[in-house]
Amino acid sequence: MEEPATQALRHALWVTLQLGGPPLLAMLVVGLVISLLQALTQVQEATVAFLPKVMVMGGVLLWLGPFMVRVLQGWAAQLFDQVIALGGLR
């Protein structure tokens, strides 16, 4: 059986991947598309790269916000249950 601390750490890393992965992937795709367009058109304006990223990040967070909240609530509930279980063993 896995130790509770190891199990909590593994679950925390999984939650981090679930919460951080989609926004990071969206930013990666947008950054690649914008840099490709800038290379093709030779327009090197900073706002051309910044504004689409801000808009996409806002959209991703609005779209995935409820999912992220559910994941965090489930993780916190599981963590508190583990703390209570550990307290009851001693």
MOBEL-V97032 format. One line per field, one symbol per residue. psi: psi as a letter, one per 20 degrees, with the letter a starting at -180 (. if undefined). Layout:
BEGIN
psi->???
END
This chain:
BEGIN
psi->qqqhgggggghghgggghhhgghghghggggggghghhhhikolphhhhgghgggggggghggjghghggghggggghghhhggghhih.
END
